[in-house]
Amino acid sequence: MKSFNLKILTPERAFYIGESTSLVVPISDGMLGIMAYREPVTASVTYGEASYTTPEGKKVQFSVSGGMLDAVDNNVTLLCDYALLPEEIDEEKERRAEEEALRELRKSKSDKDYQLSRIMLKNAINNLKIKQKHSLN
């Protein structure tokens, strides 16, 4: 299977830089799949589970937050707020974040505070869902 150059970058680290045969990311209306030698695309990535496959056939699943994907000339760059492997997700920390976000949602006075609390809640719920899903495997 043909591969492409993939960079998955967060503000804290280079999550993955290397070859990939496929990338699947969540977007607002579903999932977007990327393969080698495809038409150029730029897309907004949302919260959810994403995955890439290495040329050796290893599928790597991870939690991703909002960001942007740019695919041009067999080079794909995913810039996101965070990318975490299931084993990197701290379940207790995410539960505390979920509880705090719910408290903030209840007392939010401005639209900005409300939206920030919703984002915090989505992040926590997404990470917990992915951690639990992969803990069963």
Rosetta blueprint (number, residue, H / E / L):
1 M L
2 K L
3 S L
4 F E
5 N E
6 L E
7 K E
8 I E
9 L E
10 T L
11 P L
12 E L
13 R L
14 A E
15 F E
16 Y E
17 I E
18 G E
19 E E
20 S E
21 T L
22 S E
23 L E
24 V E
25 V E
26 P E
27 I E
28 S L
29 D L
30 G E
31 M E
32 L E
33 G E
34 I E
35 M L
36 A L
37 Y L
38 R L
39 E L
40 P L
41 V E
42 T E
43 A E
44 S E
45 V E
46 T L
47 Y L
48 G E
49 E E
50 A E
51 S E
52 Y E
53 T E
54 T L
55 P L
56 E L
57 G L
58 K L
59 K E
60 V E
61 Q E
62 F E
63 S E
64 V E
65 S L
66 G L
67 G E
68 M E
69 L E
70 D E
71 A E
72 V E
73 D L
74 N L
75 N E
76 V E
77 T E
78 L E
79 L E
80 C E
81 D L
82 Y L
83 A E
84 L E
85 L L
86 P H
87 E H
88 E H
89 I L
90 D L
91 E H
92 E H
93 K H
94 E H
95 R H
96 R H
97 A H
98 E H
99 E H
100 E H
101 A H
102 L H
103 R H
104 E H
105 L H
106 R H
107 K H
108 S L
109 K L
110 S L
111 D H
112 K H
113 D H
114 Y H
115 Q H
116 L H
117 S H
118 R H
119 I H
120 M H
121 L H
122 K H
123 N H
124 A H
125 I H
126 N H
127 N H
128 L H
129 K H
130 I H
131 K H
132 Q H
133 K H
134 H H
135 S H
136 L L
137 N L
